[in-house]
Amino acid sequence: MPKKKLPQTIEECNAELERTEKQLQQYENRNKILNRKLSVEKRKPYLFLSG
């Protein structure tokens, strides 16, 4: 995989920083959602069928 070109100007650097921060926020939000779903799954009662 080729390396990404490094920003050459302050504007490019700031734009890249903003994109990276947005991506990080998306990952953090996704992590929160998944953790919430996981905790709900853990609380679900298990059904034991006796025969």
C-alpha positions in Angstrom: 0.0 0.0 0.0 1.6 3.3 -1.0 2.2 5.9 1.6 -0.1 8.9 1.7 1.4 12.2 0.5 2.3 14.5 3.4 0.6 17.9 3.5 2.9 20.7 2.1 1.1 23.8 3.5 -0.5 24.8 6.8 -3.9 24.7 5.0 -3.4 21.2 3.8 -2.2 20.2 7.2 -5.2 21.7 8.9 -7.6 20.1 6.4 -6.0 16.7 7.0 -6.2 17.2 10.8 -9.9 18.1 10.5 -10.5 15.0 8.3 -8.7 12.8 10.8 -10.6 14.2 13.8 -13.9 13.6 12.0 -12.9 10.0 11.3 -11.8 9.5 14.9 -15.1 10.9 16.1 -17.0 8.4 13.8 -15.0 5.5 15.2 -15.6 6.6 18.8 -19.4 7.0 18.1 -19.4 3.5 16.5 -17.6 2.1 19.5 -20.2 3.6 21.8 -23.0 2.1 19.8 -21.4 -1.3 19.7 -20.7 -1.2 23.5 -24.3 -0.2 24.2 -25.6 -3.1 22.0 -23.2 -5.5 23.8 -24.3 -4.5 27.2 -28.0 -5.0 26.2 -27.1 -8.5 24.9 -25.4 -9.3 28.2 -28.5 -8.3 30.1 -30.9 -10.5 28.0 -32.1 -13.5 30.0 -31.2 -16.9 28.8 -34.0 -19.3 28.1 -33.6 -22.9 29.4 -36.0 -25.4 27.9 -36.6 -28.4 30.1 -38.0 -31.4 28.5 
